[in-house]
Amino acid sequence: MSGKHPERLRKRAEFLAVRGGEKRRGRLFLLELRDRGDEKPARVGFTVTKKCGNAVRRNRIKRRLREAVRLYAADAMAVGVDYVVVGRSDILDASFDALGAELARRIREKR
């Protein structure tokens, strides 16, 4: 557990670019990733659809995801890769350790 914050994706165009890459589905979230082909640090973005609930609920999901990435998965992120984590409602019911372990496992996964 490092506690370092990876750089963030902020613009819609950056999120849309990642959608064209690889997808890794899970019960708690969908992980989308795309290799940019450069040596810059990894970047991560978070999104939660309105299907998951109102703004308060969606923001709670995003906060849990951000913290789980910071504590469990930031070290596993590859240089030159953009990641988008699409949260699902089940995140609020899962234990934080289970969420972090699942995130780290999906990010390390090789395909």
C-alpha positions in Angstrom: 0.0 0.0 0.0 1.7 3.1 -1.2 -0.7 5.9 -0.9 0.4 7.7 -4.1 -2.2 9.4 -6.3 -1.9 8.5 -10.0 -2.6 11.3 -12.4 -6.3 11.9 -13.3 -8.2 11.8 -16.6 -10.3 15.0 -16.7 -11.5 15.7 -20.2 -14.4 13.9 -21.9 -12.2 13.2 -25.0 -9.7 11.4 -22.7 -12.4 9.1 -21.3 -13.8 8.4 -24.8 -10.3 7.5 -26.1 -10.0 4.8 -23.4 -13.4 3.3 -24.3 -11.8 2.0 -27.5 -9.2 -0.1 -25.6 -9.4 -3.3 -23.6 -12.2 -4.0 -21.2 -12.0 -6.2 -18.0 -15.4 -6.9 -16.5 -16.0 -7.6 -12.8 -18.9 -7.8 -10.4 -18.0 -4.5 -8.7 -16.7 -2.4 -11.7 -15.7 -2.4 -15.3 -12.1 -1.6 -16.0 -11.2 0.0 -19.3 -7.6 0.5 -20.3 -5.7 1.8 -23.3 -2.0 2.0 -23.9 -1.0 5.5 -25.0 2.4 4.3 -26.3 4.4 6.9 -24.3 6.5 6.9 -21.1 4.4 9.3 -19.1 2.8 8.2 -15.8 -0.4 6.2 -15.7 -3.6 8.2 -15.6 -6.9 7.1 -14.1 -10.5 8.3 -14.4 -13.7 7.3 -12.6 -17.3 7.3 -13.8 -20.6 6.0 -12.4 -23.8 6.0 -14.4 -27.1 7.4 -13.2 -28.4 3.8 -13.1 -26.5 3.5 -9.8 -28.6 6.1 -8.0 -28.7 9.8 -7.2 -25.7 12.1 -7.1 -24.9 11.4 -3.4 -24.8 7.6 -4.0 -22.7 8.0 -7.2 -20.2 10.3 -5.4 -19.9 7.8 -2.6 -19.0 5.1 -5.2 -16.4 7.3 -6.8 -14.8 8.3 -3.5 -14.5 4.6 -2.5 -12.9 3.8 -6.0 -10.5 6.7 -5.7 -9.3 5.7 -2.3 -9.0 2.0 -3.3 -6.9 2.9 -6.3 -4.7 5.1 -4.1 -4.2 2.5 -1.4 -4.2 -0.8 -3.4 -3.7 -0.4 -7.1 -1.6 2.7 -7.9 1.7 0.7 -7.8 0.3 -1.8 -10.2 -0.6 0.7 -12.9 1.7 0.5 -16.0 3.5 3.6 -17.4 1.9 5.0 -20.5 -1.5 3.5 -19.8 -4.9 5.2 -19.2 -7.4 3.5 -17.0 -11.1 4.2 -16.6 -13.0 2.5 -13.7 -16.8 2.4 -14.2 -18.3 1.8 -10.8 -21.3 -0.3 -10.0 -23.8 -0.1 -7.1 -22.4 -3.3 -5.5 -19.3 -1.3 -4.5 -21.2 0.2 -1.6 -22.0 -3.2 -0.2 -18.5 -4.8 -0.7 -15.8 -4.6 2.0 -13.1 -2.0 1.3 -10.4 -4.7 1.3 -12.3 -6.8 -1.2 -12.7 -3.8 -3.5 -9.0 -2.9 -3.3 -7.9 -6.5 -3.9 -10.2 -6.8 -6.9 -9.0 -3.5 -8.4 -5.3 -4.5 -7.9 -5.9 -7.9 -9.4 -7.8 -6.6 -12.5 -5.1 -3.9 -13.1 -2.2 -6.5 -12.9 -4.1 -9.0 -15.1 -2.2 -9.7 -18.4 -4.1 -10.4 -21.6 
